[in-house]
Amino acid sequence: PFCYIGMYRINKLSEQYPLEIEWRPFEIHPEIPKEGTYINQLPFPPGYMDRVMMNMQRLAAEDGISLYFAEKLPNSRLALYISEYAKEKGKFDDFHKLVFNAYWKEGRDIGNLSVLLDLAEKAGLDGNQIKKYLKSDKTQKKMSKHLVEIRKLGITGVPAFIIGDKLILGAQPYDIFEEVIRKELTQGECN
């Protein structure tokens, strides 16, 4: 949910400031099996996830966002791959929002290819072309290259934002983002 909240805050800021936003893929939990895993099977002490979810709801509520917590944590690899395809086709923003809303508002399984193809088609993408894209060796190599580039930037978790030459980790409060953006705009270009 931190990426969802961060996306909301950055999109809101982009309405006020001339931002160039480039979303990059990062798989936060590559260890999750292809079919996903149930939250209650994660190796956390009793009550931990309840506290985490309450904290996330509080953070989201600051922006007027309500979150739906699914019982299952999906493997997001396919969603990341299709996001890159959507980027190539100029449909990234539409697909990205649909995926986030499908999971965090509706509780849909975004690790399921059928769900993702449905969302992709709603974003104006061709499901058959996506299936070909997913089978391509070039796709795997491209994603591996992205991960190497991201790690070189010092990013080891998400959300992470680079504003000018500043790395901001986490879904920081709106005011923090705004302060960094204003400083960057007074010093030069803000990307």
N, CA, C and O of each residue as an XYZ file, in Angstrom:
764
protein
N       0.807     -1.211      0.000
C       0.000      0.000      0.000
C       0.844      1.267      0.000
O       0.361      2.338     -0.367
N       2.112      1.147      0.413
C       2.943      2.347      0.450
C       3.171      2.892     -0.958
O       3.247      4.105     -1.151
N       3.281      1.995     -1.941
C       3.415      2.450     -3.334
C       2.121      3.110     -3.806
O       2.152      4.115     -4.517
N       0.998      2.544     -3.410
C      -0.305      3.105     -3.785
C      -0.463      4.505     -3.197
O      -0.886      5.432     -3.888
N      -0.125      4.650     -1.932
C      -0.214      5.956     -1.273
C       0.783      6.926     -1.891
O       0.453      8.083     -2.153
N       2.013      6.447     -2.126
C       3.029      7.289     -2.759
C       2.617      7.734     -4.149
O       2.841      8.884     -4.526
N       2.008      6.820     -4.924
C       1.528      7.166     -6.265
C       0.488      8.275     -6.174
O       0.517      9.233     -6.947
N      -0.418      8.137     -5.237
C      -1.467      9.145     -5.070
C      -0.842     10.508     -4.770
O      -1.234     11.518     -5.354
N       0.125     10.531     -3.864
C       0.741     11.801     -3.467
C       1.538     12.429     -4.604
O       1.466     13.639     -4.818
N       2.289     11.621     -5.328
C       3.076     12.157     -6.446
C       2.156     12.639     -7.560
O       2.404     13.691     -8.149
N       1.102     11.892     -7.856
C       0.161     12.337     -8.895
C      -0.502     13.652     -8.507
O      -0.704     14.522     -9.353
N      -0.836     13.796     -7.241
C      -1.434     15.042     -6.755
C      -0.437     16.200     -6.912
O      -0.815     17.297     -7.321
N       0.826     15.951     -6.588
C       1.856     16.981     -6.738
C       2.087     17.338     -8.205
O       2.396     18.485     -8.527
N       1.936     16.352     -9.092
C       2.162     16.621    -10.518
C       1.095     17.541    -11.093
O       1.285     18.121    -12.163
N      -0.024     17.678    -10.393
C      -1.054     18.628    -10.825
C      -0.656     20.062    -10.487
O      -1.167     21.007    -11.088
N       0.255     20.225     -9.529
C       0.677     21.558     -9.088
C       2.058     21.960     -9.597
O       2.356     23.147     -9.731
N       2.898     20.965     -9.880
C       4.283     21.243    -10.255
C       4.619     20.538    -11.566
O       4.041     19.498    -11.881
N       5.555     21.108    -12.332
C       5.941     20.489    -13.611
C       6.882     19.302    -13.388
O       8.100     19.441    -13.495
N       6.322     18.161    -13.085
C       7.118     16.974    -12.795
C       7.187     16.055    -14.003
O       6.219     15.901    -14.748
N       8.337     15.458    -14.177
C       8.498     14.393    -15.167
C       8.564     13.104    -14.364
O       9.531     12.865    -13.641
N       7.546     12.284    -14.490
C       7.459     11.066    -13.686
C       7.803      9.867    -14.554
O       7.220      9.661    -15.619
N       8.758      9.084    -14.080
C       9.118      7.843    -14.768
C       9.009      6.710    -13.754
O       9.826      6.608    -12.838
N       8.012      5.872    -13.919
C       7.828      4.739    -13.029
C       8.735      3.612    -13.487
O       8.813      3.317    -14.679
N       9.425      2.977    -12.533
C      10.321      1.869    -12.840
C       9.876      0.630    -12.071
O       9.404      0.741    -10.940
N      10.024     -0.547    -12.673
C       9.592     -1.774    -11.998
C      10.549     -2.175    -10.878
O      11.764     -2.016    -10.995
N       9.988     -2.691     -9.805
C      10.787     -3.226     -8.699
C       9.944     -4.282     -8.002
O       8.866     -3.988     -7.484
N      10.433     -5.490     -7.993
C       9.693     -6.587     -7.359
C      10.113     -6.677     -5.898
O      11.214     -7.125     -5.579
N       9.231     -6.250     -5.031
C       9.550     -6.167     -3.609
C       9.628     -7.548     -2.945
O      10.411     -7.741     -2.015
N       8.831     -8.499     -3.411
C       8.809     -9.837     -2.808
C       8.948    -10.917     -3.885
O       7.977    -11.607     -4.192
N      10.151    -11.071     -4.462
C      10.315    -12.088     -5.511
C      10.150    -13.516     -4.989
O       9.953    -14.447     -5.770
N      10.232    -13.683     -3.676
C      10.126    -15.020     -3.084
C       8.691    -15.544     -3.030
O       8.475    -16.729     -2.778
N       7.725    -14.686     -3.262
C       6.324    -15.129     -3.212
C       6.070    -16.082     -4.377
O       6.411    -15.769     -5.518
N       5.478    -17.236     -4.102
C       5.214    -18.182     -5.189
C       4.292    -17.585     -6.250
O       3.543    -16.643     -5.995
N       4.373    -18.157     -7.431
C       3.597    -17.669     -8.570
C       2.105    -17.534     -8.244
O       1.447    -16.602     -8.706
N       1.584    -18.453     -7.459
C       0.155    -18.436     -7.122
C      -0.166    -17.510     -5.947
O      -1.326    -17.384     -5.556
N       0.857    -16.865     -5.384
C       0.651    -15.967     -4.255
C       0.749    -16.717     -2.936
O       0.977    -17.927     -2.917
N       0.577    -16.007     -1.849
C       0.610    -16.627     -0.525
C      -0.393    -15.923      0.379
O      -0.629    -14.722      0.253
N      -0.968    -16.679      1.277
C      -1.939    -16.092      2.190
C      -1.223    -15.297      3.276
O      -0.194    -15.727      3.796
N      -1.766    -14.157      3.607
C      -1.150    -13.254      4.584
C      -0.938    -13.964      5.920
O       0.079    -13.756      6.582
N      -1.904    -14.806      6.316
C      -1.762    -15.478      7.611
C      -0.670    -16.545      7.609
O      -0.371    -17.125      8.653
N      -0.072    -16.809      6.445
C       1.024    -17.771      6.357
C       2.391    -17.084      6.352
O       3.423    -17.754      6.304
N       2.400    -15.765      6.400
C       3.666    -15.040      6.433
C       4.323    -15.231      7.799
O       3.630    -15.368      8.807
N       5.659    -15.240      7.836
C       6.371    -15.543      9.091
C       6.464    -14.349     10.055
O       7.558    -13.871     10.357
N       5.315    -13.879     10.527
C       5.295    -12.760     11.464
C       4.646    -13.205     12.770
O       3.825    -14.122     12.779
N       5.013    -12.556     13.869
C       4.391    -12.909     15.154
C       2.896    -12.581     15.157
O       2.443    -11.737     14.384
N       2.136    -13.247     16.024
C       0.691    -12.987     16.103
C       0.405    -11.499     16.343
O       1.045    -10.849     17.170
N      -0.561    -10.992     15.606
C      -0.972     -9.601     15.772
C      -0.162     -8.593     14.981
O      -0.578     -7.444     14.835
N       0.997     -9.008     14.465
C       1.866     -8.070     13.747
C       1.173     -7.498     12.516
O       1.147     -6.283     12.322
N       0.613     -8.371     11.688
C      -0.021     -7.903     10.451
C      -1.249     -7.045     10.743
O      -1.547     -6.118      9.989
N      -1.957     -7.339     11.815
C      -3.101     -6.494     12.188
C      -2.634     -5.075     12.493
O      -3.268     -4.104     12.078
N      -1.517     -4.958     13.223
C      -0.972     -3.628     13.539
C      -0.492     -2.919     12.277
O      -0.711     -1.719     12.107
N       0.164     -3.669     11.396
C       0.648     -3.085     10.140
C      -0.528     -2.574      9.315
O      -0.481     -1.463      8.787
N      -1.574     -3.373      9.204
C      -2.745     -2.980      8.409
C      -3.433     -1.751      9.002
O      -3.886     -0.878      8.262
N      -3.513     -1.678     10.323
C      -4.115     -0.498     10.955
C      -3.289      0.746     10.648
O      -3.844      1.811     10.376
N      -1.964      0.617     10.692
C      -1.088      1.746     10.378
C      -1.251      2.171      8.921
O      -1.285      3.365      8.620
N      -1.352      1.209      8.028
C      -1.535      1.517      6.609
C      -2.869      2.216      6.370
O      -2.946      3.160      5.584
N      -3.914      1.755      7.045
C      -5.233      2.400      6.908
C      -5.154      3.852      7.375
O      -5.735      4.742      6.753
N      -4.433      4.088      8.474
C      -4.282      5.441      9.000
C      -3.559      6.326      7.992
O      -3.991      7.448      7.727
N      -2.454      5.824      7.426
C      -1.707      6.598      6.426
C      -2.563      6.902      5.203
O      -2.568      8.028      4.706
N      -3.279      5.905      4.727
C      -4.131      6.088      3.545
C      -5.244      7.088      3.831
O      -5.592      7.898      2.972
N      -5.802      7.030      5.037
C      -6.903      7.931      5.403
C      -6.466      9.394      5.380
O      -7.290     10.279      5.153
N      -5.173      9.659      5.615
C      -4.664     11.032      5.551
C      -4.906     11.648      4.173
O      -5.027     12.866      4.044
N      -4.975     10.802      3.149
C      -5.211     11.268      1.784
C      -6.624     10.953      1.307
O      -6.930     11.106      0.124
N      -7.472     10.521      2.209
C      -8.841     10.194      1.826
C      -8.956      8.885      1.068
O      -9.925      8.669      0.340
N      -7.980      8.015      1.233
C      -7.960      6.725      0.534
C      -8.392      5.640      1.516
O      -7.952      5.626      2.666
N      -9.247      4.739      1.064
C      -9.558      3.568      1.887
C      -8.946      2.357      1.194
O      -8.950      2.262     -0.033
N      -8.430      1.448      1.981
C      -7.750      0.273      1.450
C      -8.547     -0.986      1.752
O      -9.141     -1.120      2.822
N      -8.551     -1.901      0.801
C      -9.118     -3.227      0.993
C      -7.930     -4.170      1.173
O      -7.031     -4.196      0.332
N      -7.917     -4.929      2.240
C      -6.825     -5.872      2.455
C      -7.280     -7.269      2.087
O      -8.119     -7.862      2.765
N      -6.723     -7.783      1.014
C      -7.038     -9.136      0.568
C      -6.367    -10.136      1.507
O      -5.392     -9.806      2.183
N      -6.887    -11.343      1.544
C      -6.300    -12.390      2.377
C      -5.018    -12.930      1.760
O      -4.195    -13.548      2.435
N      -4.867    -12.684      0.463
C      -3.757    -13.276     -0.274
C      -2.841    -12.186     -0.809
O      -3.306    -11.193     -1.370
N      -1.551    -12.374     -0.633
C      -0.546    -11.466     -1.174
C      -0.114    -12.031     -2.528
O       0.444    -13.127     -2.584
N      -0.362    -11.305     -3.614
C      -0.053    -11.851     -4.938
C       1.432    -11.741     -5.279
O       2.160    -10.925     -4.715
N       1.852    -12.573     -6.206
C       3.162    -12.395     -6.818
C       2.948    -11.346     -7.907
O       2.137    -11.544     -8.812
N       3.666    -10.243     -7.823
C       3.412     -9.103     -8.719
C       4.243     -9.110    -10.001
O       4.183     -8.155    -10.776
N       5.012    -10.162    -10.234
C       5.912    -10.181    -11.393
C       5.182     -9.943    -12.715
O       5.618     -9.117    -13.517
N       4.090    -10.645    -12.952
C       3.357    -10.457    -14.214
C       2.840     -9.027    -14.347
O       2.871     -8.452    -15.435
N       2.371     -8.460    -13.256
C       1.876     -7.077    -13.292
C       3.004     -6.120    -13.669
O       2.790     -5.166    -14.417
N       4.201     -6.375    -13.154
C       5.346     -5.523    -13.494
C       5.702     -5.658    -14.971
O       5.964     -4.662    -15.645
N       5.711     -6.884    -15.467
C       6.033     -7.103    -16.876
C       5.013     -6.423    -17.784
O       5.376     -5.752    -18.750
N       3.737     -6.601    -17.465
C       2.699     -5.995    -18.299
C       2.747     -4.476    -18.184
O       2.415     -3.774    -19.140
N       3.150     -3.965    -17.038
C       3.322     -2.513    -16.887
C       4.377     -1.991    -17.853
O       4.218     -0.918    -18.434
N       5.443     -2.745    -18.021
C       6.486     -2.327    -18.963
C       5.963     -2.363    -20.399
O       6.287     -1.492    -21.206
N       5.162     -3.365    -20.706
C       4.540     -3.430    -22.029
C       3.629     -2.218    -22.224
O       3.648     -1.577    -23.275
N       2.835     -1.915    -21.200
C       1.923     -0.762    -21.266
C       2.709      0.528    -21.474
O       2.261      1.424    -22.189
N       3.871      0.621    -20.854
C       4.713      1.814    -21.015
C       5.142      1.953    -22.480
O       5.105      3.046    -23.045
N       5.546      0.841    -23.082
C       5.961      0.860    -24.489
C       4.821      1.301    -25.404
O       5.060      1.902    -26.451
N       3.600      1.008    -25.016
C       2.425      1.323    -25.842
C       1.760      2.638    -25.451
O       0.712      2.986    -25.993
N       2.362      3.375    -24.511
C       1.804      4.665    -24.102
C       0.556      4.550    -23.240
O      -0.238      5.487    -23.166
N       0.381      3.402    -22.588
C      -0.816      3.157    -21.775
C      -0.473      2.887    -20.306
O      -1.298      2.373    -19.551
N       0.744      3.235    -19.916
C       1.192      2.896    -18.572
C       0.314      3.504    -17.483
O      -0.139      2.790    -16.588
N       0.071      4.803    -17.545
C      -0.691      5.457    -16.474
C      -2.057      4.802    -16.282
O      -2.481      4.552    -15.153
N      -2.739      4.526    -17.388
C      -4.056      3.892    -17.297
C      -3.962      2.502    -16.656
O      -4.721      2.175    -15.743
N      -3.019      1.695    -17.150
C      -2.877      0.336    -16.626
C      -2.442      0.359    -15.163
O      -2.978     -0.386    -14.343
N      -1.491      1.196    -14.843
C      -0.960      1.313    -13.484
C      -2.080      1.622    -12.487
O      -2.185      0.976    -11.445
N      -2.899      2.594    -12.806
C      -4.013      2.959    -11.916
C      -5.024      1.822    -11.795
O      -5.528      1.543    -10.708
N      -5.312      1.174    -12.909
C      -6.263      0.059    -12.876
C      -5.763     -1.084    -11.991
O      -6.537     -1.675    -11.237
N      -4.466     -1.394    -12.084
C      -3.899     -2.479    -11.278
C      -3.943     -2.121     -9.793
O      -4.385     -2.923     -8.970
N      -3.488     -0.925     -9.458
C      -3.512     -0.510     -8.051
C      -4.938     -0.518     -7.503
O      -5.175     -1.023     -6.406
N      -5.871      0.027     -8.246
C      -7.261      0.061     -7.780
C      -7.856     -1.342     -7.676
O      -8.615     -1.634     -6.751
N      -7.508     -2.206     -8.630
C      -8.027     -3.573     -8.598
C      -7.605     -4.281     -7.309
O      -8.397     -4.999     -6.699
N      -6.372     -4.073     -6.910
C      -5.892     -4.752     -5.707
C      -6.315     -4.036     -4.429
O      -6.868     -4.659     -3.524
N      -6.058     -2.732     -4.350
C      -6.256     -2.010     -3.086
C      -7.677     -1.526     -2.850
O      -8.025     -1.177     -1.722
N      -8.503     -1.497     -3.883
C      -9.906     -1.106     -3.679
C     -10.855     -2.291     -3.805
O     -11.880     -2.351     -3.126
N     -10.504     -3.243     -4.689
C     -11.422     -4.344     -4.982
C     -10.943     -5.695     -4.460
O     -11.726     -6.643     -4.395
N      -9.668     -5.796     -4.086
C      -9.135     -7.054     -3.587
C      -8.931     -8.117     -4.644
O      -8.904     -9.307     -4.328
N      -8.787     -7.706     -5.903
C      -8.591     -8.681     -6.986
C      -7.163     -9.224     -6.954
O      -6.249     -8.554     -6.474
N      -6.980    -10.425     -7.461
C      -5.677    -11.089     -7.469
C      -4.864    -10.615     -8.671
O      -5.038    -11.119     -9.780
N      -3.980     -9.649     -8.450
C      -3.188     -9.089     -9.549
C      -1.972     -9.955     -9.888
O      -1.100     -9.535    -10.649
N      -1.915    -11.146     -9.329
C      -0.924    -12.123     -9.746
C      -1.511    -13.083    -10.771
O      -0.797    -13.909    -11.341
N      -2.804    -12.971    -11.001
C      -3.530    -13.846    -11.914
C      -3.526    -13.233    -13.314
O      -3.961    -12.097    -13.503
N      -3.034    -13.989    -14.289
C      -2.923    -13.473    -15.652
C      -4.276    -13.051    -16.219
O      -4.356    -12.030    -16.902
N      -5.328    -13.799    -15.958
C      -6.653    -13.432    -16.485
C      -7.106    -12.078    -15.952
O      -7.654    -11.267    -16.697
N      -6.880    -11.835    -14.670
C      -7.233    -10.541    -14.071
C      -6.428     -9.434    -14.739
O      -6.972     -8.388    -15.093
N      -5.131     -9.671    -14.908
C      -4.264     -8.652    -15.509
C      -4.628     -8.379    -16.963
O      -4.592     -7.231    -17.406
N      -4.977     -9.420    -17.705
C      -5.373     -9.217    -19.103
C      -6.672     -8.424    -19.184
O      -6.840     -7.589    -20.073
N      -7.583     -8.684    -18.262
C      -8.828     -7.911    -18.204
C      -8.513     -6.430    -17.965
O      -9.059     -5.556    -18.638
N      -7.641     -6.163    -17.017
C      -7.263     -4.776    -16.717
C      -6.534     -4.142    -17.902
O      -6.765     -2.979    -18.233
N      -5.659     -4.915    -18.532
C      -4.903     -4.404    -19.683
C      -5.842     -4.035    -20.825
O      -5.671     -2.998    -21.466
N      -6.822     -4.874    -21.073
C      -7.773     -4.580    -22.143
C      -8.605     -3.347    -21.814
O      -8.938     -2.569    -22.708
N      -8.944     -3.160    -20.533
C      -9.646     -1.938    -20.123
C      -8.774     -0.703    -20.342
O      -9.284      0.397    -20.556
N      -7.458     -0.894    -20.287
C      -6.524      0.213    -20.521
C      -6.256      0.416    -22.008
O      -5.514      1.321    -22.391
N      -6.862     -0.431    -22.852
C      -6.695     -0.282    -24.294
C      -5.558     -1.092    -24.885
O      -5.069     -0.780    -25.970
N      -5.130     -2.138    -24.173
C      -4.037     -2.981    -24.654
C      -4.580     -4.290    -25.219
O      -5.683     -4.718    -24.879
N      -3.791     -4.912    -26.083
C      -4.170     -6.154    -26.748
C      -3.663     -7.351    -25.938
O      -2.455     -7.544    -25.796
N      -4.586     -8.148    -25.412
C      -4.233     -9.292    -24.587
C      -3.363    -10.314    -25.294
O      -2.454    -10.871    -24.678
N      -3.616    -10.577    -26.574
C      -2.804    -11.550    -27.314
C      -1.370    -11.067    -27.477
O      -0.430    -11.857    -27.386
N      -1.202     -9.780    -27.717
C       0.151     -9.224    -27.831
C       0.881     -9.294    -26.484
O       2.091     -9.514    -26.436
N       0.147     -9.108    -25.414
C       0.749     -9.200    -24.077
C       1.245    -10.617    -23.823
O       2.334    -10.798    -23.278
N       0.473    -11.615    -24.204
C       0.891    -13.006    -24.009
C       2.198    -13.284    -24.745
O       3.078    -13.964    -24.216
N       2.327    -12.763    -25.960
C       3.576    -12.925    -26.719
C       4.724    -12.211    -26.014
O       5.829    -12.745    -25.911
N       4.455    -11.011    -25.534
C       5.462    -10.208    -24.833
C       5.977    -10.954    -23.599
O       7.179    -10.959    -23.330
N       5.078    -11.575    -22.861
C       5.462    -12.281    -21.639
C       6.337    -13.498    -21.920
O       7.138    -13.888    -21.071
N       6.198    -14.098    -23.091
C       6.978    -15.284    -23.445
C       8.357    -14.944    -24.004
O       9.202    -15.827    -24.151
N       8.585    -13.692    -24.310
C       9.823    -13.274    -24.961
C      11.016    -13.260    -24.001
O      10.912    -12.790    -22.868
N      12.145    -13.784    -24.476
C      13.389    -13.715    -23.700
C      13.816    -12.267    -23.489
O      14.414    -11.930    -22.467
N      13.508    -11.418    -24.460
C      13.869    -10.003    -24.357
C      13.202     -9.360    -23.143
O      13.781     -8.483    -22.502
N      11.997     -9.793    -22.835
C      11.267     -9.246    -21.692
C      12.005     -9.568    -20.395
O      12.184     -8.697    -19.544
N      12.431    -10.813    -20.250
C      13.170    -11.220    -19.045
C      14.468    -10.420    -18.906
O      14.804     -9.948    -17.820
N      15.183    -10.275    -20.009
C      16.453     -9.541    -19.978
C      16.234     -8.075    -19.637
O      17.006     -7.479    -18.885
N      15.180     -7.502    -20.191
C      14.868     -6.094    -19.933
C      14.583     -5.874    -18.450
O      15.065     -4.905    -17.863
N      13.806     -6.766    -17.844
C      13.476     -6.621    -16.430
C      14.714     -6.798    -15.558
O      14.876     -6.087    -14.566
N      15.579     -7.727    -15.912
C      16.821     -7.912    -15.154
C      17.685     -6.665    -15.239
O      18.287     -6.252    -14.247
N      17.747     -6.067    -16.417
C      18.519     -4.838    -16.612
C      17.950     -3.705    -15.751
O      18.703     -2.956    -15.130
N      16.628     -3.585    -15.716
C      15.984     -2.556    -14.885
C      16.378     -2.719    -13.419
O      16.689     -1.739    -12.743
N      16.364     -3.955    -12.933
C      16.679     -4.203    -11.533
C      18.120     -3.800    -11.218
O      18.381     -3.206    -10.172
N      19.044     -4.117    -12.105
C      20.444     -3.729    -11.910
C      20.566     -2.208    -11.856
O      21.250     -1.668    -10.988
N      19.901     -1.518    -12.785
C      19.947     -0.048    -12.813
C      19.383      0.549    -11.530
O      19.941      1.502    -10.986
N      18.301     -0.001    -11.057
C      17.655      0.513     -9.849
C      18.550      0.302     -8.632
O      18.681      1.196     -7.797
N      19.157     -0.857     -8.530
C      20.053     -1.127     -7.397
C      21.270     -0.198     -7.426
O      21.767      0.198     -6.372
N      21.753      0.151     -8.613
C      22.877      1.097     -8.727
C      22.509      2.470     -8.179
O      23.375      3.212     -7.715
N      21.230      2.804     -8.233
C      20.761      4.084     -7.698
C      20.626      4.054     -6.176
O      20.333      5.075     -5.554
N      20.841      2.884     -5.584
C      20.735      2.756     -4.137
C      19.351      2.382     -3.654
O      19.062      2.461     -2.460
N      18.502      1.979     -4.565
C      17.129      1.634     -4.203
C      17.058      0.144     -3.870
O      17.413     -0.708     -4.685
N      16.596     -0.147     -2.666
C      16.473     -1.539     -2.236
C      15.054     -1.880     -1.794
O      14.779     -3.020     -1.419
N      14.161     -0.910     -1.836
C      12.769     -1.114     -1.453
C      11.900     -0.075     -2.125
O      12.397      0.845     -2.774
N      10.610     -0.227     -1.966
C       9.673      0.700     -2.592
C       8.632      1.147     -1.585
O       8.373      0.448     -0.605
N       8.039      2.292     -1.812
C       8.316      3.189     -2.923
C       9.604      3.966     -2.693
O      10.008      4.219     -1.558
N      10.227      4.331     -3.783
C      11.423      5.167     -3.761
C      11.246      6.211     -4.853
O      10.800      5.905     -5.959
N      11.595      7.421     -4.534
C      11.417      8.534     -5.463
C      12.735      9.276     -5.594
O      13.395      9.571     -4.597
N      13.111      9.573     -6.822
C      14.284     10.408     -7.054
C      13.762     11.735     -7.566
O      13.153     11.818     -8.632
N      14.013     12.763     -6.788
C      13.584     14.116     -7.147
C      14.855     14.941     -7.252
O      15.506     15.240     -6.251
N      15.199     15.308     -8.496
C      16.490     15.955     -8.719
C      17.573     14.944     -8.393
O      17.648     13.888     -9.020
N      18.414     15.260     -7.416
C      19.440     14.311     -6.994
C      19.148     13.730     -5.611
O      20.028     13.141     -4.982
N      17.936     13.895     -5.150
C      17.532     13.413     -3.822
C      16.751     12.100     -3.941
O      15.829     11.975     -4.747
N      17.146     11.135     -3.120
C      16.437      9.863     -3.046
C      15.531      9.906     -1.817
O      16.001     10.110     -0.698
N      14.238      9.712     -2.033
C      13.264      9.709     -0.945
C      12.665      8.311     -0.869
O      12.091      7.812     -1.836
N      12.808      7.697      0.284
C      12.290      6.347      0.475
C      10.991      6.378      1.265
O      10.862      7.114      2.244
N      10.042      5.581      0.834
C       8.780      5.448      1.551
C       7.725      6.434      1.086
O       8.007      7.389      0.362
N       6.508      6.174      1.523
C       5.378      7.063      1.203
C       5.406      8.211      2.206
O       4.620      8.251      3.152
N       6.312      9.124      1.981
C       6.491     10.254      2.892
C       5.265     11.162      2.862
O       4.486     11.138      1.908
N       5.101     11.962      3.912
C       3.988     12.917      3.906
C       4.079     13.864      2.709
O       5.163     14.185      2.222
N       2.924     14.292      2.261
C       2.818     15.204      1.118
C       3.749     16.404      1.280
O       4.414     16.810      0.328
N       3.795     16.970      2.486
C       4.615     18.162      2.747
C       6.096     17.919      2.494
O       6.797     18.814      2.023
N       6.578     16.720      2.801
C       7.992     16.393      2.572
C       8.279     16.405      1.077
O       9.245     17.022      0.629
N       7.429     15.716      0.302
C       7.596     15.718     -1.149
C       7.573     17.148     -1.684
O       8.424     17.534     -2.485
N       6.603     17.919     -1.239
C       6.447     19.282     -1.737
C       7.669     20.137     -1.410
O       8.110     20.932     -2.240
N       8.215     19.978     -0.212
C       9.398     20.749      0.186
C      10.594     20.421     -0.709
O      11.298     21.323     -1.161
N      10.822     19.136     -0.964
C      11.942     18.718     -1.813
C      11.736     19.218     -3.238
O      12.684     19.686     -3.868
N      10.521     19.129     -3.752
C      10.231     19.597     -5.111
C      10.460     21.095     -5.219
O      11.062     21.559     -6.187
N       9.997     21.843     -4.256
C      10.197     23.304     -4.296
C      11.679     23.663     -4.289
O      12.110     24.541     -5.036
N      12.455     22.988     -3.452
C      13.903     23.248     -3.412
C      14.547     22.931     -4.755
O      15.375     23.693     -5.256
N      14.158     21.804     -5.328
C      14.730     21.409     -6.616
C      14.336     22.390     -7.718
O      15.153     22.720     -8.578
N      13.107     22.848     -7.695
C      12.655     23.797     -8.720
C      13.386     25.131     -8.615
O      13.627     25.782     -9.632
N      13.737     25.541     -7.415
C      14.473     26.806     -7.270
C      15.937     26.633     -7.657
O      16.606     27.607     -8.001
N      16.443     25.390     -7.601
C      17.844     25.131     -7.940
C      18.039     24.681     -9.379
O      19.170     24.667     -9.863
N      16.991     24.318    -10.062
C      17.123     23.824    -11.436
C      15.954     22.950    -11.792
O      14.871     23.074    -11.221
N      16.177     22.064    -12.737
C      15.097     21.209    -13.212
C      14.776     20.129    -12.207
O      15.647     19.660    -11.474
N      13.529     19.744    -12.181
C      13.036     18.715    -11.263
C      12.512     17.545    -12.075
O      11.547     17.694    -12.825
N      13.135     16.380    -11.937
C      12.705     15.171    -12.639
C      12.323     14.121    -11.635
O      11.929     13.018    -12.015
